[in-house]
Amino acid sequence: MISTVTQISKRKRDKPNRAARSPGSVDASADGHLTPQQLTELRLAFQANPAYKLAMNAVTQTSVDDVALNRDVVTNTDFTFSHWLDDWAVTHQKDSGRCWMFAGLNLFRVGAMKKMKLKEFEFSQNYTLFWDKIERANYFLETIIETAARPVDDRVVAFLLKEPLNDGGQWNMFVNIVRKHGLVPKALMPETESSSKTWRMNSILVHKLREGAKALRGLRAGSASLAETRATKLKILKVVHRILCIHLGTPPTKFRWQWNDKNKKFHRDGEMTPQQFARKYLTLPIDDYVCLVHDPRPTSPFNRTYTVQHLGNVVGGDIVRYLNIDIGLMKELAMRCIMKGEPVWMGCDVGRMMRCDLGLWDKNLFDYEALYDTAFNLDKADRLIYHETAMTHAMLFTGVDVVRNRPRRWRVENSWGDEKCGRKGFFVMNDSWFDEHMFEIATRRSALPKPLQRALKLPPIVLPPWDPMGSLAY
């Protein structure tokens, strides 16, 4: 179907559509409203083109992505890679926005599985969710205290109140939780109905946080001291903690861990805290990792660090810090990391040119231009500027196909389960898609060229809270 539409549409674009306009037609009305004459012209222009009618007949009966699917891309993409790391099953974040958390835990579970000689292992995603929620509630309330002198309709305050708490996050936020609260095996704090489907719990927490914001702003507007205001904040957090325990369970403070490895050999650890467990079974240097982004906007020079105002989760923890680099260098660093045997945490605009059932991303996966007879002209920088793209999902690179020392395609471990998406939950990303829709990776500081290691020490440029570089946390 699409080949026929493409051929007809191409012929029509090669010559002007004389039937689209009537003699003496007016381009625009004086006051900007659509006139009956203009609406008639729109209708006649559509009816005069057989390709448009054919497209309408197809799309009104079939999914537009089925009609526009580029079969050449599908048939020329396979799931083979010169470097392939994963031999484990994917995880499942279910109806939650914990992709950044799952991707981080999946990165570190690889070393834990090897150290414990296990075929499968997961750190508790519910445990890190619990601590992110309570820490983020405190972070939000502190920000409300900090901005209490501003009017409630101030753009920053309004933005904060719109997004008091949600599931998203960034690499530095993941590190903050692990560093402060440690990790536990999934068996010690398994999923609950609310960790797997967070929207109702979140809506209740958001209500209490907005209620708390009103109270704290009222105190600061009066004669209350900062100490008195923070005492009220702790009362609010007591309620937040209670709600979290009801929905997610109470996180363990000490535990014993024992297991049978893949050879059925028995092992037992002594009593330990979550922080001790993390120190023992995190085999990668979490403090050496830095976050690299590709932001091609003219206002965002490369080789500079950035942060987003009021984006974070742990008061006193690390700020969200990005180093903006060229996309070619990002590819090279990710490729080298995989070739050395380590997966790569990454963030992208996941829904663009994606076919979930095929597990495939490609820049040209859907030929929308032929179907709609129009060009889509915004480049990556313009898509950021005009709110057409943003970081929306975090996953892992677990493989790469290298030809003549250049990446050709990437293997991706998703966290959407193994039943409906990709090949048992794994996807293939053609390199053309990387250029257009990849935004971020976390990699070792020591892997960067020396000038970029020095650039990391520069004071970060502060972006506003609503900048798209903060979108993965929202």
Backbone torsions as a table, in degrees:
resi	resn	phi	psi	omega
1	MET	NA	-45.8	-175.4
2	ILE	-67.1	-32.9	180.0
3	SER	-64.5	-39.1	177.9
4	THR	-64.8	-46.3	177.9
5	VAL	-59.3	-42.1	-178.3
6	THR	-62.5	-45.5	-177.7
7	GLN	-63.4	-48.0	-179.5
8	ILE	-63.6	-44.2	-178.3
9	SER	-62.2	-38.5	-179.6
10	LYS	-65.6	-43.0	178.7
11	ARG	-60.4	-40.9	-178.4
12	LYS	-67.1	-34.2	-179.2
13	ARG	-74.5	-19.1	-177.9
14	ASP	-73.1	-15.2	179.9
15	LYS	-139.6	154.0	-177.6
16	PRO	-65.8	146.7	179.5
17	ASN	-89.3	93.6	-174.1
18	ARG	-69.6	-24.1	-178.8
19	ALA	-78.8	-8.5	-173.7
20	ALA	-75.1	-19.5	-176.4
21	ARG	-128.9	145.4	175.2
22	SER	-101.4	152.7	-179.0
23	PRO	-56.7	138.3	176.7
24	GLY	73.6	14.9	-179.9
25	SER	-68.0	154.4	-176.7
26	VAL	-104.8	132.4	-178.1
27	ASP	-65.6	-43.6	-177.0
28	ALA	-152.0	148.1	176.9
29	SER	-77.6	157.6	-175.8
30	ALA	-62.0	-35.3	-177.1
31	ASP	-103.1	7.2	173.8
32	GLY	88.6	-5.4	-179.6
33	HIS	-83.0	157.3	179.2
34	LEU	-77.5	123.1	-179.7
35	THR	-89.0	159.4	174.7
36	PRO	-55.5	-37.5	179.8
37	GLN	-63.3	-43.7	179.8
38	GLN	-64.8	-40.8	178.6
39	LEU	-64.7	-36.8	176.1
40	THR	-64.2	-41.8	178.5
41	GLU	-61.8	-41.0	178.1
42	LEU	-61.3	-43.6	-179.1
43	ARG	-65.7	-44.0	-179.1
44	LEU	-66.8	-36.7	178.1
45	ALA	-62.7	-41.2	178.4
46	PHE	-67.0	-45.6	-176.0
47	GLN	-67.5	-25.4	-176.9
48	ALA	-77.3	-12.4	-174.7
49	ASN	-107.8	111.6	-179.2
50	PRO	-60.4	-31.3	-179.9
51	ALA	-64.4	-36.7	179.8
52	TYR	-67.7	-39.9	178.2
53	LYS	-65.0	-40.9	179.0
54	LEU	-63.7	-43.0	177.6
55	ALA	-62.4	-42.0	178.2
56	MET	-61.0	-45.2	179.7
57	ASN	-60.3	-37.5	-179.2
58	ALA	-73.1	-49.8	-171.5
59	VAL	-74.2	-27.0	176.7
60	THR	-73.2	-12.5	179.5
61	GLN	-113.9	-16.8	-172.2
62	THR	-138.2	149.6	176.0
63	SER	-54.1	136.1	-179.3
64	VAL	-59.5	-34.1	179.5
65	ASP	-71.3	-27.4	173.6
66	ASP	-70.0	-38.1	-179.9
67	VAL	-70.6	-42.1	-174.1
68	ALA	-87.4	-4.5	-176.4
69	LEU	-57.6	128.9	-179.6
70	ASN	-86.4	101.8	-173.9
71	ARG	-65.4	-30.2	177.9
72	ASP	-60.1	-40.3	178.1
73	VAL	-65.1	-43.5	-178.0
74	VAL	-62.5	-47.3	-174.8
75	THR	-76.4	-18.2	-179.2
76	ASN	-100.4	9.7	178.4
77	THR	-116.7	124.7	176.9
78	ASP	-120.7	175.0	-176.0
79	PHE	-104.9	42.9	175.9
80	THR	-111.6	146.4	-174.2
81	PHE	-143.3	142.9	177.6
82	SER	-72.0	-25.0	178.3
83	HIS	-133.4	118.0	-171.2
84	TRP	-137.8	117.2	-173.3
85	LEU	-96.9	-40.8	-166.4
86	ASP	-76.1	138.4	167.8
87	ASP	-139.3	34.8	-177.6
88	TRP	-128.0	168.4	179.8
89	ALA	-85.8	155.3	178.0
90	VAL	-77.9	164.4	175.7
91	THR	-100.8	178.9	-174.7
92	HIS	-141.5	111.3	178.9
93	GLN	-80.4	-10.8	178.0
94	LYS	54.6	-141.0	-174.8
95	ASP	-87.6	63.0	179.0
96	SER	-145.5	164.1	179.7
97	GLY	-103.4	37.0	-173.8
98	ARG	-90.9	24.1	-174.7
99	CYS	-54.6	-44.7	-178.9
100	TRP	-60.1	-36.6	179.7
101	MET	-73.4	-45.8	176.8
102	PHE	-61.0	-44.5	-179.9
103	ALA	-61.5	-41.8	178.0
104	GLY	-64.4	-46.3	179.1
105	LEU	-66.1	-35.6	177.6
106	ASN	-66.8	-35.3	176.1
107	LEU	-59.9	-44.2	-174.6
108	PHE	-87.2	-15.8	179.3
109	ARG	-71.9	-21.3	-179.6
110	VAL	-60.2	-49.7	178.7
111	GLY	-66.5	-35.9	178.5
112	ALA	-64.1	-41.7	177.7
113	MET	-60.9	-42.4	179.7
114	LYS	-66.5	-41.0	-177.4
115	LYS	-68.3	-36.4	179.3
116	MET	-91.3	-0.5	-179.7
117	LYS	56.0	47.8	179.0
118	LEU	-109.9	145.7	175.2
119	LYS	-77.7	-35.8	179.3
120	GLU	-135.8	141.3	176.7
121	PHE	-162.6	144.3	173.1
122	GLU	-136.2	136.5	164.8
123	PHE	-72.4	154.3	-179.2
124	SER	-71.3	114.9	175.1
125	GLN	-76.7	-25.2	176.6
126	ASN	-68.7	-36.7	178.9
127	TYR	-62.0	-50.1	-179.7
128	THR	-68.4	-32.1	175.4
129	LEU	-61.4	-46.0	-179.7
130	PHE	-55.5	-50.7	-174.8
131	TRP	-72.6	-31.7	174.7
132	ASP	-64.2	-40.0	-179.0
133	LYS	-64.1	-48.3	-177.3
134	ILE	-68.5	-39.6	178.2
135	GLU	-66.8	-38.4	-178.7
136	ARG	-71.7	-32.9	174.7
137	ALA	-61.5	-44.0	177.9
138	ASN	-64.3	-41.1	179.3
139	TYR	-61.3	-44.4	179.1
140	PHE	-62.1	-47.5	-177.4
141	LEU	-65.7	-35.9	175.5
142	GLU	-65.5	-38.1	178.1
143	THR	-66.9	-35.9	176.2
144	ILE	-63.2	-42.1	176.9
145	ILE	-62.7	-42.5	-178.4
146	GLU	-62.5	-35.7	-175.9
147	THR	-102.4	15.6	-172.6
148	ALA	-63.4	-24.8	-179.5
149	ALA	-76.8	-12.3	-179.4
150	ARG	-83.6	153.6	175.6
151	PRO	-62.7	153.8	-177.8
152	VAL	-66.8	-23.9	177.8
153	ASP	-95.2	9.3	169.7
154	ASP	-56.8	142.4	-172.9
155	ARG	-59.6	-40.2	179.8
156	VAL	-66.5	-47.0	-179.9
157	VAL	-63.0	-42.5	178.8
158	ALA	-61.3	-39.9	178.0
159	PHE	-64.4	-43.5	179.1
160	LEU	-61.3	-42.3	-178.7
161	LEU	-70.8	-26.2	177.3
162	LYS	-71.0	-34.4	-176.4
163	GLU	-127.8	65.7	-178.2
164	PRO	-67.5	-33.3	-175.2
165	LEU	-164.5	135.8	176.6
166	ASN	-153.6	-169.7	-173.5
167	ASP	-91.6	-19.8	-172.3
168	GLY	-70.3	170.2	179.9
169	GLY	-174.0	175.9	-178.6
170	GLN	-124.6	168.8	-176.1
171	TRP	-55.0	-50.1	-178.4
172	ASN	-61.8	-31.0	177.8
173	MET	-69.1	-38.1	174.9
174	PHE	-61.8	-46.0	179.6
175	VAL	-61.4	-40.3	179.1
176	ASN	-57.6	-43.5	-179.1
177	ILE	-67.1	-46.1	-178.6
178	VAL	-64.0	-43.2	-177.2
179	ARG	-64.8	-38.9	-176.1
180	LYS	-85.0	-41.1	-170.3
181	HIS	-112.2	-7.1	178.7
182	GLY	72.5	-161.2	-177.4
183	LEU	-140.7	159.0	174.0
184	VAL	-138.4	157.6	174.2
185	PRO	-63.7	151.7	-178.2
186	LYS	-59.7	-32.0	-178.5
187	ALA	-62.1	-26.6	-176.7
188	LEU	-85.4	-19.8	173.3
189	MET	-148.2	77.1	-174.8
190	PRO	-71.4	173.9	177.9
191	GLU	-62.2	150.2	171.7
192	THR	-121.4	174.3	177.9
193	GLU	-58.4	-37.4	-176.2
194	SER	-81.6	-27.5	175.9
195	SER	-72.4	-31.0	179.6
196	SER	-87.1	-15.2	179.0
197	LYS	-145.3	88.2	-162.3
198	THR	-88.0	-10.0	-166.2
199	TRP	-61.2	-41.4	-178.2
200	ARG	-68.8	-45.7	176.5
201	MET	-58.3	-44.4	179.7
202	ASN	-62.0	-40.5	-178.5
203	SER	-64.2	-36.8	177.9
204	ILE	-68.6	-43.6	178.6
205	LEU	-63.6	-41.3	179.5
206	VAL	-62.0	-40.9	177.6
207	HIS	-59.2	-46.5	-179.3
208	LYS	-66.3	-34.7	-179.8
209	LEU	-71.6	-38.3	175.7
210	ARG	-67.4	-38.3	174.9
211	GLU	-61.2	-42.7	177.5
212	GLY	-65.2	-38.2	178.7
213	ALA	-61.1	-41.2	178.1
214	LYS	-61.4	-43.8	-179.0
215	ALA	-65.3	-44.9	-177.7
216	LEU	-67.6	-40.3	177.6
217	ARG	-64.6	-36.8	177.5
218	GLY	-64.5	-41.4	178.3
219	LEU	-63.3	-43.7	-178.5
220	ARG	-69.7	-28.4	177.0
221	ALA	-72.8	-21.6	178.3
222	GLY	-93.5	-140.5	-175.5
223	SER	-104.7	8.0	-176.9
224	ALA	-67.0	139.6	176.7
225	SER	-78.4	169.7	177.3
226	LEU	-62.9	-39.0	179.1
227	ALA	-64.1	-42.2	178.8
228	GLU	-66.3	-37.7	179.0
229	THR	-65.1	-41.3	-179.7
230	ARG	-71.8	-27.0	173.8
231	ALA	-64.7	-39.6	175.1
232	THR	-66.9	-37.7	177.3
233	LYS	-58.0	-41.3	-180.0
234	LEU	-64.7	-34.0	176.0
235	LYS	-65.3	-38.9	176.9
236	ILE	-64.5	-44.2	-179.0
237	LEU	-66.2	-28.9	175.9
238	LYS	-61.1	-40.6	177.8
239	VAL	-68.9	-42.4	178.3
240	VAL	-59.3	-44.5	178.4
241	HIS	-60.6	-42.6	179.3
242	ARG	-61.5	-44.9	179.6
243	ILE	-62.2	-43.0	179.6
244	LEU	-63.1	-42.6	178.8
245	CYS	-62.3	-39.2	179.5
246	ILE	-64.5	-38.5	-176.7
247	HIS	-85.4	-36.4	-170.2
248	LEU	-113.9	-11.5	-172.6
249	GLY	89.4	172.0	-179.0
250	THR	-97.7	129.9	-178.5
251	PRO	-70.2	140.7	179.3
252	PRO	-68.4	147.5	176.2
253	THR	-104.5	-30.5	174.6
254	LYS	-143.4	150.2	-179.7
255	PHE	-162.7	163.1	170.0
256	ARG	-109.4	140.0	-177.5
257	TRP	-121.4	127.2	176.5
258	GLN	-139.8	152.5	-175.2
259	TRP	-161.0	161.7	169.7
260	ASN	-105.9	126.7	-177.3
261	ASP	-78.2	-176.7	-174.9
262	LYS	-66.1	-16.1	174.8
263	ASN	-98.0	11.7	178.7
264	LYS	69.0	15.6	176.3
265	LYS	-79.1	138.1	-175.9
266	PHE	-88.5	140.9	177.5
267	HIS	-136.8	148.5	176.8
268	ARG	-144.8	129.3	172.2
269	ASP	-92.6	153.6	171.9
270	GLY	-72.6	179.2	179.4
271	GLU	-62.2	136.1	-179.0
272	MET	-148.7	161.9	174.9
273	THR	-91.2	164.8	174.6
274	PRO	-57.7	-34.8	178.8
275	GLN	-66.4	-40.6	177.6
276	GLN	-66.6	-38.7	178.0
277	PHE	-61.8	-43.0	179.1
278	ALA	-63.5	-43.8	-179.9
279	ARG	-63.0	-32.9	-177.4
280	LYS	-78.3	-37.1	-170.0
281	TYR	-112.2	1.5	167.8
282	LEU	-87.0	110.1	-174.6
283	THR	-96.1	-7.1	175.6
284	LEU	-102.6	148.6	-176.4
285	PRO	-77.2	87.3	-173.7
286	ILE	-56.8	-33.0	-178.2
287	ASP	-76.7	-10.4	179.3
288	ASP	-89.3	-9.6	-175.4
289	TYR	-81.8	140.0	176.1
290	VAL	-128.1	161.1	-175.9
291	CYS	-104.9	123.7	179.8
292	LEU	-112.5	137.7	179.3
293	VAL	-126.9	159.6	169.9
294	HIS	-116.6	104.9	179.7
295	ASP	-122.8	99.7	-173.7
296	PRO	-86.5	10.8	179.2
297	ARG	-62.4	143.7	-179.8
298	PRO	-57.9	-26.6	-179.1
299	THR	-83.6	1.0	-176.2
300	SER	-122.0	83.3	-177.8
301	PRO	-63.1	146.0	176.7
302	PHE	-70.3	160.3	177.2
303	ASN	64.8	28.6	173.6
304	ARG	-126.1	153.4	177.5
305	THR	-93.6	150.7	-179.3
306	TYR	-135.9	155.9	167.2
307	THR	-141.0	165.6	178.8
308	VAL	-113.9	126.5	-176.6
309	GLN	-59.5	134.5	176.6
310	HIS	62.7	22.8	175.9
311	LEU	-103.9	115.3	179.9
312	GLY	175.8	-176.2	178.3
313	ASN	-140.5	-27.4	-177.0
314	VAL	-116.7	115.8	175.2
315	VAL	-63.5	125.5	-176.3
316	GLY	90.2	-6.8	176.9
317	GLY	-84.5	-176.6	178.4
318	ASP	-67.9	145.3	173.3
319	ILE	-75.4	159.9	170.7
320	VAL	-71.9	121.0	-175.5
321	ARG	-131.8	126.8	177.5
322	TYR	-114.3	147.0	166.9
323	LEU	-112.4	119.8	-176.4
324	ASN	-84.2	123.6	-176.2
325	ILE	-133.5	166.1	176.1
326	ASP	-67.1	146.8	-176.4
327	ILE	-64.4	-32.9	178.6
328	GLY	-63.8	-40.3	177.8
329	LEU	-67.8	-38.3	177.4
330	MET	-59.1	-44.2	177.5
331	LYS	-60.2	-46.6	-177.1
332	GLU	-61.3	-43.4	-179.5
333	LEU	-66.0	-42.5	178.2
334	ALA	-64.4	-43.3	-179.9
335	MET	-61.3	-46.6	-179.3
336	ARG	-62.4	-39.6	-179.7
337	CYS	-62.3	-45.5	179.4
338	ILE	-65.1	-41.3	-179.7
339	MET	-63.9	-23.5	175.7
340	LYS	-86.3	-4.5	175.1
341	GLY	101.9	13.9	-179.6
342	GLU	-117.6	132.7	172.4
343	PRO	-65.2	168.3	-176.8
344	VAL	-129.6	124.0	172.9
345	TRP	-72.6	135.4	-177.5
346	MET	-148.0	159.3	177.4
347	GLY	-130.1	142.8	-174.0
348	CYS	-152.9	178.5	172.7
349	ASP	-97.5	87.6	-160.4
350	VAL	-64.1	-34.2	-170.2
351	GLY	-81.1	-3.7	-176.1
352	ARG	-81.0	132.0	175.5
353	MET	44.4	49.6	-178.3
354	MET	-119.7	138.6	172.0
355	ARG	-120.2	106.0	-171.5
356	CYS	-66.1	-44.2	-176.8
357	ASP	-66.4	-29.2	176.7
358	LEU	-87.8	-15.1	-176.7
359	GLY	64.2	48.9	-169.2
360	LEU	-138.1	135.1	169.7
361	TRP	-123.1	135.1	174.4
362	ASP	-155.9	143.5	-179.3
363	LYS	-55.4	-34.7	-175.0
364	ASN	-112.6	30.2	-174.8
365	LEU	-63.9	-35.2	178.8
366	PHE	-121.0	131.0	-179.1
367	ASP	-93.4	69.6	179.4
368	TYR	-67.5	-30.3	-178.5
369	GLU	-63.1	-42.2	177.8
370	ALA	-69.3	-40.1	-177.3
371	LEU	-64.8	-44.4	-175.8
372	TYR	-96.8	-4.0	-179.2
373	ASP	55.7	49.8	177.4
374	THR	-155.9	149.7	177.1
375	ALA	-88.9	149.9	173.9
376	PHE	-112.0	103.7	-162.6
377	ASN	-102.1	-4.2	-178.3
378	LEU	-71.8	125.8	174.0
379	ASP	-83.1	-178.2	-173.5
380	LYS	-60.6	-42.8	179.6
381	ALA	-63.6	-45.2	-179.8
382	ASP	-66.1	-35.3	178.5
383	ARG	-63.6	-35.9	174.7
384	LEU	-68.0	-44.8	-176.3
385	ILE	-64.2	-39.9	-174.0
386	TYR	-101.0	21.7	171.2
387	HIS	63.1	31.0	179.2
388	GLU	-96.0	-10.3	178.6
389	THR	-150.3	160.9	177.2
390	ALA	-172.8	165.7	173.0
391	MET	-70.6	125.3	-176.6
392	THR	-124.7	-12.2	-173.4
393	HIS	-157.3	145.4	176.2
394	ALA	-118.2	141.9	-179.6
395	MET	-149.1	-166.7	177.2
396	LEU	-122.4	138.8	162.3
397	PHE	-84.0	126.5	177.8
398	THR	-123.8	8.3	177.6
399	GLY	-168.2	160.1	177.2
400	VAL	-152.1	143.2	175.3
401	ASP	-104.5	114.7	-172.6
402	VAL	-108.7	127.8	176.5
403	VAL	-127.1	121.9	-177.9
404	ARG	50.9	45.7	174.9
405	ASN	65.3	23.0	176.3
406	ARG	-129.8	141.0	179.9
407	PRO	-71.7	137.8	178.0
408	ARG	-107.7	-37.7	174.8
409	ARG	-155.3	165.0	-173.4
410	TRP	-127.6	143.0	174.3
411	ARG	-98.7	134.1	-172.4
412	VAL	-125.4	129.5	171.7
413	GLU	-93.4	114.3	178.9
414	ASN	-94.2	176.9	179.5
415	SER	-128.0	41.4	179.4
416	TRP	-110.6	22.0	-179.9
417	GLY	80.6	177.4	-173.2
418	ASP	-113.7	11.2	-172.7
419	GLU	-97.6	-40.6	-169.1
420	LYS	-113.1	-17.4	-172.0
421	CYS	-122.2	133.5	173.1
422	GLY	65.3	-157.4	176.1
423	ARG	-101.2	97.6	-175.1
424	LYS	55.8	34.9	176.4
425	GLY	91.9	-4.4	178.3
426	PHE	-98.9	144.8	-176.3
427	PHE	-120.1	162.3	170.9
428	VAL	-117.5	133.3	-179.9
429	MET	-116.9	111.8	174.0
430	ASN	-68.8	149.7	-170.4
431	ASP	-64.2	-25.2	177.1
432	SER	-60.8	-34.2	-180.0
433	TRP	-69.5	-36.7	178.4
434	PHE	-54.2	-46.7	-178.7
435	ASP	-57.7	-42.1	-170.7
436	GLU	-87.0	-34.8	-166.3
437	HIS	-127.5	-0.4	173.6
438	MET	-86.8	141.2	-177.6
439	PHE	-127.5	-22.9	-163.2
440	GLU	-158.2	142.4	168.1
441	ILE	-140.0	159.1	169.2
442	ALA	-112.0	131.2	-179.6
443	THR	-147.1	172.5	-177.3
444	ARG	-71.1	136.9	175.6
445	ARG	-56.4	-39.4	-176.7
446	SER	-67.2	-15.1	178.9
447	ALA	-82.3	-12.9	-176.8
448	LEU	-78.8	150.3	170.2
449	PRO	-58.4	150.8	-175.4
450	LYS	-54.0	-42.8	179.1
451	PRO	-60.2	-35.1	179.3
452	LEU	-75.1	-31.3	173.9
453	GLN	-62.5	-37.6	177.0
454	ARG	-70.8	-36.3	-179.8
455	ALA	-62.7	-29.0	179.0
456	LEU	-62.3	-21.7	-178.0
457	LYS	-86.4	-7.3	180.0
458	LEU	-70.9	147.0	174.7
459	PRO	-58.9	132.9	-176.7
460	PRO	-72.9	144.5	168.9
461	ILE	-70.5	133.1	-175.3
462	VAL	-95.3	118.5	176.7
463	LEU	-92.3	153.0	-179.5
464	PRO	-67.3	159.7	-175.4
465	PRO	-57.0	-29.9	-175.5
466	TRP	-91.7	5.8	179.9
467	ASP	-61.6	142.4	-179.1
468	PRO	-61.7	-17.8	176.3
469	MET	-68.7	-10.8	175.6
470	GLY	-100.9	3.9	-168.1
471	SER	-66.4	-29.2	-178.5
472	LEU	-62.4	-24.0	178.2
473	ALA	-85.5	-3.3	-178.9
474	TYR	-119.1	NA	NA
